[in-house]
Amino acid sequence: MKLPRYTMLFPNKENPLAYRVQCKLIGLNQYFFYKKYGSKGKALDAAKNCSKSVLERLNAKNLRDELLINILFDGDSIRGLSIINNKRTNHYNLVMRTRVNGKLVLVGERRLKSRNPSYVVEELFMQALWMHEIEMDREIKDLYLVARTKMVDKIIVKCGS
């Protein structure tokens, strides 16, 4: 018997007590015990329904992740942008990483010493737009301006520049 995707026998194949539906991407781990449902068939039907809902949720998650806005922004901040402290030189750097074709790629690393943080953030953001082949439109610009202001404030608090 072939089980639906994300469905397995629990605790093992030799002496199963339940069906288990597990998907680590959405954080789901659910058990369908034979005793609770009365028979193996009813437990399997419940597991199949749960498996279908997992696939629907994964499809919705993939669609959300593919939206241009969600590639660039995480709420009201720029996705992948962080401040790091180079311990050796005692300078702060701004680093941006992004996913291109499923791989994590370094967009750039810029030193913040004696540079306007706003220009550094803009430089890295424009590089990320270029890597994703996205053009700046009105909606992206509005979100970018809010995120840039928030990031510059964070840089000033952390670095004191």
DOZA-777424 format. One line per field, with one value per residue (C-alpha): residue in three letters; x, y, z. Coordinates in Angstrom, 2 decimals. Layout:
REM DOZA-777424
code <- ALA / ...
X <- X / ...
Y <- Y / ...
Z <- Z / ...
***
This chain:
REM DOZA-777424
code <- MET / LYS / LEU / PRO / ARG / TYR / THR / MET / LEU / PHE / PRO / ASN / LYS / GLU / ASN / PRO / LEU / ALA / TYR / ARG / VAL / GLN / CYS / LYS / LEU / ILE / GLY / LEU / ASN / GLN / TYR / PHE / PHE / TYR / LYS / LYS / TYR / GLY / SER / LYS / GLY / LYS / ALA / LEU / ASP / ALA / ALA / LYS / ASN / CYS / SER / LYS / SER / VAL / LEU / GLU / ARG / LEU / ASN / ALA / LYS / ASN / LEU / ARG / ASP / GLU / LEU / LEU / ILE / ASN / ILE / LEU / PHE / ASP / GLY / ASP / SER / ILE / ARG / GLY / LEU / SER / ILE / ILE / ASN / ASN / LYS / ARG / THR / ASN / HIS / TYR / ASN / LEU / VAL / MET / ARG / THR / ARG / VAL / ASN / GLY / LYS / LEU / VAL / LEU / VAL / GLY / GLU / ARG / ARG / LEU / LYS / SER / ARG / ASN / PRO / SER / TYR / VAL / VAL / GLU / GLU / LEU / PHE / MET / GLN / ALA / LEU / TRP / MET / HIS / GLU / ILE / GLU / MET / ASP / ARG / GLU / ILE / LYS / ASP / LEU / TYR / LEU / VAL / ALA / ARG / THR / LYS / MET / VAL / ASP / LYS / ILE / ILE / VAL / LYS / CYS / GLY / SER
X <- 0.00 / 1.37 / 0.92 / 0.28 / 3.16 / 4.28 / 2.48 / 4.22 / 3.49 / 4.16 / 6.21 / 7.53 / 6.43 / 6.33 / 3.99 / 2.22 / -0.15 / -0.96 / -0.32 / 1.91 / 1.79 / 4.96 / 6.18 / 9.15 / 8.71 / 5.46 / 6.14 / 3.45 / 3.67 / 0.31 / -0.64 / -3.76 / -4.07 / -6.10 / -7.83 / -8.99 / -10.51 / -11.83 / -10.01 / -6.97 / -9.11 / -10.64 / -7.26 / -5.80 / -8.64 / -7.98 / -4.24 / -4.96 / -7.11 / -4.36 / -1.79 / -3.92 / -4.09 / -0.30 / 0.17 / -2.24 / -0.38 / 2.97 / 1.67 / 0.40 / 3.75 / 5.64 / 3.41 / 3.97 / 7.74 / 7.79 / 6.09 / 8.54 / 7.65 / 8.39 / 11.71 / 12.92 / 11.14 / 10.47 / 7.64 / 8.90 / 12.61 / 14.86 / 15.31 / 18.87 / 20.39 / 22.44 / 25.12 / 28.26 / 31.25 / 34.67 / 36.52 / 39.96 / 39.62 / 36.91 / 34.72 / 31.06 / 30.05 / 26.66 / 26.09 / 23.25 / 22.47 / 19.60 / 18.32 / 18.74 / 17.46 / 17.29 / 20.89 / 21.99 / 24.14 / 26.15 / 24.86 / 27.62 / 29.49 / 30.16 / 32.17 / 30.20 / 33.17 / 32.81 / 30.06 / 26.46 / 24.46 / 21.58 / 23.79 / 25.23 / 21.75 / 20.63 / 23.70 / 23.12 / 19.38 / 19.92 / 22.40 / 19.76 / 17.18 / 19.64 / 20.38 / 16.67 / 16.05 / 13.37 / 12.58 / 11.84 / 8.15 / 6.06 / 5.08 / 8.63 / 9.96 / 7.48 / 8.33 / 12.04 / 11.91 / 10.24 / 12.68 / 15.70 / 14.70 / 14.30 / 17.67 / 19.52 / 18.10 / 19.26 / 22.76 / 23.00 / 21.96 / 24.33 / 27.37 / 26.94 / 27.76
Y <- 0.00 / 3.40 / 6.12 / 9.76 / 12.20 / 13.28 / 10.27 / 7.34 / 4.50 / 5.06 / 3.84 / 1.40 / -0.55 / -3.95 / -3.05 / 0.19 / 1.80 / 4.92 / 7.02 / 10.03 / 13.14 / 15.20 / 18.23 / 20.12 / 23.05 / 24.14 / 22.62 / 19.94 / 16.62 / 14.92 / 11.36 / 9.39 / 6.42 / 3.39 / 3.13 / 6.73 / 6.39 / 2.84 / 1.21 / 1.50 / 2.68 / 5.59 / 6.64 / 6.46 / 8.62 / 11.24 / 11.11 / 11.54 / 14.61 / 16.05 / 15.28 / 17.17 / 20.20 / 20.03 / 20.14 / 23.10 / 24.97 / 24.27 / 25.53 / 28.71 / 29.16 / 28.73 / 31.30 / 33.78 / 33.24 / 33.84 / 37.26 / 40.06 / 41.92 / 38.86 / 38.24 / 41.71 / 42.51 / 40.74 / 42.69 / 46.27 / 45.46 / 44.51 / 40.73 / 39.50 / 42.81 / 42.70 / 44.60 / 42.72 / 43.78 / 42.91 / 42.07 / 42.27 / 45.81 / 46.92 / 48.29 / 47.66 / 46.28 / 46.03 / 42.63 / 41.54 / 37.98 / 36.80 / 33.63 / 33.42 / 30.24 / 28.53 / 29.29 / 31.73 / 34.37 / 37.23 / 40.46 / 42.52 / 43.64 / 47.34 / 49.05 / 51.68 / 53.70 / 57.36 / 56.58 / 57.67 / 54.56 / 55.57 / 55.38 / 52.03 / 50.53 / 51.91 / 50.52 / 47.00 / 47.13 / 48.21 / 45.35 / 42.90 / 44.31 / 43.79 / 40.20 / 39.35 / 41.27 / 43.39 / 46.94 / 49.55 / 50.42 / 52.65 / 49.93 / 48.63 / 52.18 / 53.01 / 49.84 / 50.45 / 53.98 / 52.75 / 49.83 / 52.06 / 54.53 / 51.71 / 50.17 / 53.51 / 54.09 / 50.61 / 51.33 / 54.63 / 52.97 / 50.02 / 51.77 / 55.29 / 56.77
Z <- 0.00 / -1.00 / 1.59 / 0.67 / 0.74 / 4.26 / 5.76 / 7.47 / 9.84 / 13.54 / 15.49 / 12.82 / 9.74 / 11.51 / 14.40 / 13.52 / 15.99 / 13.98 / 10.92 / 11.28 / 9.08 / 9.35 / 7.44 / 8.83 / 6.44 / 8.06 / 11.49 / 11.46 / 13.30 / 13.76 / 14.75 / 13.77 / 16.14 / 15.05 / 18.44 / 18.33 / 14.84 / 15.33 / 12.40 / 10.16 / 7.24 / 9.10 / 10.48 / 6.97 / 5.60 / 8.29 / 7.52 / 3.78 / 4.49 / 6.67 / 3.96 / 1.39 / 3.67 / 4.12 / 0.34 / 0.06 / 2.81 / 1.14 / -2.21 / -0.55 / 1.22 / -2.06 / -3.79 / -0.95 / -1.10 / -4.86 / -4.63 / -5.37 / -2.20 / -0.05 / -1.81 / -0.83 / 2.42 / 5.70 / 7.29 / 7.44 / 7.11 / 4.23 / 4.04 / 4.52 / 5.63 / 8.82 / 10.73 / 11.70 / 13.76 / 12.37 / 15.59 / 13.98 / 12.60 / 15.06 / 12.23 / 11.55 / 8.18 / 6.54 / 4.92 / 2.66 / 1.60 / -0.58 / -2.21 / -5.98 / -7.65 / -4.26 / -3.29 / -0.61 / -2.28 / -0.78 / -2.32 / -0.77 / 2.29 / 2.87 / 5.60 / 7.49 / 8.77 / 7.74 / 5.22 / 5.21 / 6.28 / 4.04 / 0.94 / 1.99 / 2.49 / -0.87 / -2.64 / -1.29 / -1.97 / -5.58 / -6.00 / -4.69 / -7.12 / -9.96 / -8.88 / -8.82 / -12.07 / -10.41 / -11.40 / -8.76 / -8.87 / -6.64 / -4.14 / -3.75 / -3.38 / -0.62 / 1.31 / 0.73 / 2.16 / 5.36 / 5.68 / 4.97 / 7.67 / 10.16 / 9.20 / 9.37 / 12.86 / 13.86 / 12.47 / 14.37 / 17.63 / 17.21 / 15.69 / 16.94 / 13.54
***
